[in-house]
């Protein structure tokens, strides 16, 4: 398997070398996936960004969003996914990583909206269903805590 990845990596590198101006966006995205698997995250990120820069390659948006989330750069992950979703509104992976970004950022209402939208495009997306259940639990708890604080803050008579 490692030998196959090495061959694939070399093939993608060759594609980029022979392509006029190195503009082969698919190869850059696929190199990013290979680099990420090798834990060369800087090279992976550069490849995903190059793929987006060259040709707004659809899969690169989801890959870069996921990578940014894994690197703790939540706002950048959300921005990348939003840009991707503007171009490819029916791509479930972009929608998924946007929703996860909102979730990680604590924007539960926005996360819920994105997961609901995702379920419309990809009804069998199991992870979305799991996240929706968790978000509904968290929102319910938040509402209960808010109501309890409002009761505590009520003025009392002496």
MOHUFEN-V309352 format. One record per helix or strand. SS is the DSSP state (2 for helix, 1 for strand). FROM is the first residue (numbers start at 1). TO is the last residue. Records with the same first field share a line. If there is no record, write none. Layout:
# MOHUFEN-V309352
SS = FROM-TO  FROM-TO
This chain:
# MOHUFEN-V309352
2 = 2-18  20-22  25-37  41-55  58-70  74-87  92-104  108-121  126-152
